[in-house]
Amino acid sequence: MEDVTIRENIKAVEKTIAVTCREVGRDVQEVTLIAVSKTKPVEMLQEAYAYGCRDFGENKVQELIEKFEEMPKDIRWHMIGHLQRNKVKYIVDKVYLIHSVDSLRLAEEISKEAVKKDVCVKILVEVNVANEETKFGTTCDEVKQLVYDIAKLPNIRVKGLMTIAPFVENAEENRPIFSKLRKIAVDIMKENIDNIDMEILSMGMTGDYTVAISEGATCVRVGTGIFGLRQYMS
Ligand SMILES: *Cc1c(COP(=O)(O)O)cnc(C)c1O
């Protein structure tokens, strides 16, 4: 029963993405759906994989590594949660993209471990656009300088920006947040910094991804909308 639901859910989300793209005149190919599978068992990820999902998002290093070992190797793993420097070494050669880089110290650690393992790690800079105290991310004022600093490091590539918008009843309330992130990206692009591009805008979750797409999201991170509500035990 569960499996059918996951497939139906993904289908519905894909359809909504397609409809939204059509409405706002975007090519649906520009938007990647990331299935956020945190806290969910591997069996559920396998259902999503069987349907065709190849992009999965996790927010804990340990969990990502376990699932990486168990799941097929053609999956693109997205690290979307806060990353501690001492855990960077476990994932640099496993992740496709780290969405949550918010300090030079973290970027330096990623660069150092990437050099050791002879890989190049793609990252996004996380911006706390709404300035929420409870959230990680650099500020709108500091992001450009941070991008300049990261650009000088070896084996790490900034591919764009990420934000987590506040939880709101009406997704439209988050439109200014998404539009601000996009403006910052455009602004940074104009600087033509070596090793930097702004092709990825990771924004939008289950509650607000259609608004994010209409404001230019190229990655939407959908958990609940695919796998159902999460139960946290501890
Ligand atoms: C959990 C999580 C999501 C998915 O949230 P849903 O509301 O379940 O879609 C997206 N992005 C990040 C960074 C998350 O931690």
The ligand as a Gaussian input file, in Angstrom:
#p B3LYP/6-31G(d) Opt

LIG

0 1
 C       13.374000      18.372000       5.715000
 C       13.847000      19.338000       4.730000
 C       13.142000      19.567000       3.534000
 C       11.831000      18.882000       3.193000
 O       10.802000      19.442000       3.915000
 P        9.269000      19.040000       3.603000
 O        8.492000      20.138000       4.180000
 O        9.039000      17.729000       4.273000
 O        9.133000      18.925000       2.133000
 C       13.667000      20.471000       2.630000
 N       14.835000      21.124000       2.880000
 C       15.530000      20.923000       4.007000
 C       16.793000      21.675000       4.200000
 C       15.067000      20.042000       4.969000
 O       15.781000      19.864000       6.090000

